[in-house]
Amino acid sequence: MTAGVRGWRVALVAAGLCAGLTAAVGLLRLARETRLDGASLAGKLHQKRHLWRSVRARHWQIVSPAYESASATDEREGTRGACGPGMVDVKGRMLMERESNPHAAGRIDLVQQSTCTEWIQREYPERCAQFDRDAWLQKSEGFPRKDMHFCVDRFEYPNVVGQYPLIYVSWYEARELCDGLGKRLCTEDEWTFACEGEEGRPYPYGNGYARDPEKCVTDERWTAYNEKAMNPRDGELAGVEMDRLWRGKAAGSQPACKSPFGVYDLTGNVDEWTTSVREGERPSILKGGYWGPVRTRCRPSTRSHDQNHTFYQEGFRCCSDVGLVRTVRETASPSPATAPLPRELE
């Protein structure tokens, strides 16, 4: 390399360093002059990966042009049965706890954990890579069973192939949105049975005894969140923070993430609000886990948040009694006021 060429390269590197330093100084000056806090400065620096929209000035959703009518999906899947459009008919006998005390040694989830043969992480949130199916079937024989028959949305709300889940939703808000469709928020038992089936498998998909992050969106790296950026809920910085944290996928994009009944994305992607079946406790129960390195199995639940709690990875799906859900317009939502889809799809 000649001295002249070497000199030009040194000069270009120096210029790049100077430009980067100048940009950094400019951002710090901007922060001082406009009194930006750390959340605001992070928002200025983040390059958004998706186009997001605020829904009802409360929730967030990635905008997607992909769409398929409920009737087309129902015909292809063949699992609608006696249920309304976009729903799955779930019927069978569910394994129930032996003891009323949820912390008792006979709790199904604890018994199931005893059949784990390969641990990823033993401490909370415990993650098992492989369960022993034969051992579980033998240990679960003594559990009582309950007849179940209900309808559940095939995908997370808004329950449309190609659309992304609605997130940043409280339990109260999820219940309101389901009610607006003539449905209701699923009970935790309904959600669990739709996921694990009559066998009580730990994971919903085929070979549900081996954890497989290729089938469902799970075990993504945890990213620290900025709580200040999320307030106000419909602020520009909240949308930036949703994008920075998001690792989920659109409905139908993980075809193997399907339960024995044909219900999709029950584990991973986003946490889902359900209603407790235990007397004397708050009704707001989260099921399924999200995309991060958490339990993401059918049985475990998160019972520590009240009905007003909202977070960046929390969504929901709806249920109904068989034959009781009213027929709704087979598009994104029956009400443009609550529809989490782009206007051109309403």
C-alpha positions in Angstrom: 0.0 0.0 0.0 1.4 3.4 -1.0 1.9 6.1 1.6 -0.7 8.2 -0.2 -3.4 5.6 -0.1 -2.6 4.8 3.6 -2.8 8.5 4.4 -6.3 8.8 2.8 -7.5 5.7 4.8 -6.3 7.3 8.0 -7.9 10.5 7.1 -11.3 8.7 6.4 -11.2 6.8 9.7 -10.4 10.0 11.5 -13.3 11.8 9.7 -15.7 8.9 10.7 -14.7 9.1 14.3 -15.1 12.9 14.3 -18.5 12.6 12.7 -19.6 10.0 15.3 -18.3 12.2 18.1 -20.0 15.2 16.7 -23.3 13.3 16.5 -23.0 12.1 20.1 -22.2 15.6 21.3 -25.2 16.9 19.3 -27.5 14.4 21.0 -26.2 15.3 24.4 -26.7 19.0 23.6 -30.3 18.2 22.4 -30.9 16.3 25.7 -29.8 19.3 27.7 -31.6 22.0 25.7 -34.9 20.1 25.6 -34.5 18.4 29.0 -34.9 15.0 27.5 -34.7 12.1 30.1 -33.0 8.8 29.4 -36.2 7.3 27.9 -36.6 10.2 25.5 -33.0 10.0 24.4 -33.3 6.2 23.8 -36.3 6.9 21.7 -34.4 9.3 19.5 -31.6 6.8 19.0 -33.8 3.7 18.3 -34.5 2.8 14.6 -37.9 1.3 14.5 -38.2 -2.1 12.8 -42.0 -2.1 12.4 -44.8 0.3 11.7 -46.9 0.5 14.9 -50.3 2.0 15.6 -52.0 3.0 18.9 -55.4 1.5 19.3 -58.0 3.3 21.4 -55.2 5.4 22.9 -54.4 2.4 25.1 -53.0 -0.5 23.2 -50.3 -1.1 20.6 -50.2 -3.3 17.5 -47.9 -3.7 14.5 -49.6 -2.7 11.3 -49.8 -5.5 8.7 -51.5 -5.7 5.3 -51.8 -9.5 5.6 -55.4 -10.7 6.1 -57.5 -13.8 5.7 -61.3 -14.0 6.4 -62.4 -16.2 9.3 -64.4 -18.4 6.9 -61.4 -19.1 4.7 -59.3 -20.0 7.8 -62.1 -22.2 9.2 -62.4 -24.1 6.0 -58.7 -24.8 5.8 -58.3 -25.8 9.5 -61.5 -27.9 9.8 -61.7 -27.3 13.6 -64.6 -24.9 14.0 -67.2 -27.5 14.8 -70.2 -26.0 16.6 -68.4 -22.7 17.3 -68.6 -19.3 15.8 -66.4 -17.9 13.0 -62.6 -18.1 13.8 -63.1 -20.3 16.8 -62.1 -23.9 17.6 -64.4 -26.5 19.2 -62.6 -28.0 22.2 -64.1 -31.1 23.8 -62.7 -33.8 26.2 -61.8 -34.7 29.7 -59.3 -32.5 31.5 -56.9 -33.6 34.2 -57.7 -31.8 37.5 -55.8 -31.2 40.7 -56.0 -33.8 43.5 -55.9 -31.1 46.2 -57.7 -27.8 46.6 -54.5 -26.2 48.0 -52.7 -24.8 44.9 -49.3 -25.2 46.8 -49.8 -28.8 47.7 -47.3 -31.5 46.7 -50.0 -33.1 44.5 -50.3 -30.1 42.2 -50.2 -31.2 38.6 -47.4 -28.8 37.5 -45.1 -30.0 40.3 -45.7 -33.7 39.6 -45.1 -33.0 35.9 -41.8 -31.2 36.7 -40.6 -34.4 38.5 -40.6 -36.1 35.1 -38.2 -33.7 33.6 -35.1 -35.5 32.4 -33.1 -32.5 31.0 -33.2 -29.1 32.5 -32.3 -25.8 30.9 -32.9 -24.0 34.1 -34.0 -25.5 37.4 -34.6 -22.3 39.4 -37.6 -20.0 38.7 -38.7 -19.5 35.9 -37.9 -23.2 35.5 -37.4 -24.4 31.9 -37.3 -28.1 31.0 -35.9 -29.3 27.7 -37.2 -32.8 27.8 -39.9 -34.6 29.8 -40.3 -38.4 30.2 -43.7 -39.1 28.6 -44.1 -42.6 29.9 -43.3 -41.4 33.5 -45.8 -38.6 33.2 -48.6 -40.8 31.9 -48.0 -43.2 34.8 -48.0 -40.5 37.4 -51.0 -38.7 36.0 -53.3 -41.7 36.0 -54.5 -41.0 39.5 -55.7 -37.4 38.9 -59.4 -36.8 38.6 -60.9 -35.6 35.3 -63.5 -33.0 34.3 -65.7 -32.9 31.2 -64.9 -29.8 29.1 -66.7 -28.4 26.0 -66.2 -24.8 24.9 -65.1 -22.6 22.0 -61.8 -20.7 21.9 -60.3 -18.3 19.4 -57.8 -20.0 17.1 -55.3 -17.2 17.4 -54.5 -14.4 19.8 -56.7 -11.3 19.5 -57.6 -10.0 16.9 -57.7 -13.6 15.8 -56.8 -13.0 12.1 -54.2 -14.8 10.1 -51.3 -12.4 9.2 -52.2 -9.8 11.9 -50.1 -9.2 15.0 -51.4 -9.6 18.6 -52.8 -6.6 20.3 -50.5 -5.8 23.3 -50.4 -3.5 26.3 -53.9 -4.6 27.4 -55.2 -4.9 31.0 -57.4 -7.7 32.2 -60.4 -5.4 32.4 -59.7 -4.2 28.8 -59.3 -7.7 27.5 -62.6 -8.7 29.0 -64.3 -5.6 27.5 -63.0 -6.4 24.0 -64.2 -10.0 24.2 -67.6 -8.9 25.5 -67.8 -6.5 22.5 -67.6 -9.6 20.2 -70.3 -11.5 22.0 -67.6 -13.7 23.6 -65.9 -13.7 27.0 -62.4 -13.9 28.4 -61.3 -17.6 28.7 -61.1 -19.2 32.1 -57.7 -20.5 33.1 -59.0 -24.1 32.9 -60.3 -23.6 29.4 -57.0 -22.1 28.3 -55.0 -24.9 29.9 -57.1 -27.7 28.4 -57.0 -26.1 24.9 -53.2 -26.1 25.3 -52.4 -29.5 26.9 -55.2 -31.7 25.7 -56.5 -34.8 27.5 -53.0 -36.2 27.9 -51.9 -33.1 29.9 -48.8 -32.6 27.7 -46.4 -29.9 28.9 -46.1 -28.2 25.5 -48.9 -27.9 23.0 -47.3 -29.0 19.8 -46.5 -32.4 18.4 -44.0 -34.3 20.5 -45.1 -32.0 23.3 -42.6 -33.5 25.8 -39.6 -31.8 24.2 -39.2 -28.0 24.3 -38.8 -26.6 20.8 -38.2 -22.8 20.3 -38.4 -23.4 16.6 -42.1 -24.3 16.8 -43.2 -21.5 19.1 -41.7 -18.1 19.8 -39.9 -18.8 23.0 -36.5 -18.5 24.7 -35.6 -15.2 23.0 -33.1 -13.1 24.9 -34.6 -10.9 27.7 -34.3 -7.2 27.0 -34.4 -4.6 29.9 -37.4 -2.3 29.5 -37.6 1.4 30.2 -40.7 2.0 32.3 -40.6 5.8 31.8 -40.9 5.4 28.0 -44.2 3.6 28.4 -46.0 6.6 30.0 -48.3 7.9 28.6 -49.6 4.7 27.1 -50.3 6.2 23.7 -47.2 8.4 23.6 -44.7 8.3 20.7 -42.0 7.0 23.0 -44.3 4.2 24.2 -44.6 3.0 20.5 -40.8 3.2 20.2 -40.3 1.1 23.3 -42.9 -1.5 22.1 -40.8 -1.8 18.9 -37.5 -2.0 20.7 -38.7 -4.9 23.0 -40.9 -6.8 20.5 -39.8 -10.3 19.5 -43.2 -11.9 18.7 -44.7 -12.9 15.3 -48.0 -12.6 13.4 -50.8 -15.1 13.7 -50.3 -18.2 11.6 -46.6 -17.6 11.0 -45.7 -20.5 13.3 -47.7 -23.4 11.8 -46.2 -26.0 14.2 -47.1 -24.0 17.3 -50.5 -25.7 17.5 -52.2 -27.7 20.3 -53.9 -31.1 19.9 -57.2 -29.3 19.2 -55.8 -27.0 16.6 -55.3 -23.8 18.7 -52.3 -21.7 17.8 -49.6 -19.8 19.7 -50.8 -20.8 23.2 -47.2 -20.9 24.5 -44.8 -18.1 23.7 -45.4 -15.0 21.5 -47.4 -13.0 24.1 -48.8 -13.7 27.6 -52.5 -14.1 27.6 -55.1 -12.9 30.2 -57.5 -15.5 31.5 -60.0 -15.5 34.4 -59.2 -17.4 37.6 -61.3 -20.4 38.7 -60.1 -20.4 42.3 -62.4 -18.9 44.9 -61.2 -15.9 46.9 -58.4 -14.7 44.7 -58.1 -12.0 42.1 -59.5 -13.0 38.7 -56.6 -11.8 36.5 -54.4 -14.7 35.6 -51.7 -14.8 32.8 -51.1 -18.0 30.9 -48.6 -19.2 28.3 -45.6 -17.0 28.8 -44.2 -14.8 26.1 -41.2 -14.8 23.8 -38.6 -14.5 26.6 -36.7 -17.2 28.5 -39.6 -18.1 30.9 -41.6 -21.3 31.6 -43.9 -21.2 28.5 -45.7 -24.4 29.3 -49.4 -25.3 29.3 -49.9 -25.7 33.1 -48.0 -22.8 34.8 -49.7 -19.5 35.4 -48.7 -16.0 36.7 -51.1 -14.9 39.5 -49.3 -11.8 40.8 -50.9 -9.0 38.7 -54.1 -7.2 39.4 -56.8 -6.4 36.8 -55.4 -3.0 35.9 -51.9 -4.3 35.1 -50.5 -3.6 31.6 -47.2 -4.5 30.0 -45.5 -4.7 26.7 -46.0 -8.5 26.2 -49.5 -9.0 27.5 -52.4 -9.9 25.1 -55.3 -12.3 25.2 -57.8 -14.4 23.2 -61.5 -15.0 23.7 -63.7 -18.0 24.5 -67.4 -18.7 24.4 -69.9 -21.4 25.3 -70.7 -23.8 22.4 -73.4 -22.4 20.2 -73.9 -19.2 22.2 -71.5 -16.8 20.4 -73.5 -14.5 18.1 -72.5 -14.3 14.4 -70.1 -11.4 13.8 -68.9 -9.7 10.6 -66.1 -11.8 9.3 -63.4 -9.1 9.1 -61.0 -7.7 11.6 -63.6 -6.7 14.2 -67.3 -5.9 14.3 -66.6 -2.4 15.6 -64.3 0.1 13.9 -64.0 1.8 17.2 -62.1 -1.2 18.6 -60.7 -2.8 15.5 -57.0 -3.3 15.8 -56.5 -3.4 12.0 -55.6 -0.9 9.4 -58.5 1.1 8.1 -58.3 -0.4 4.7 -59.1 -3.8 6.1 -62.1 -2.7 8.1 
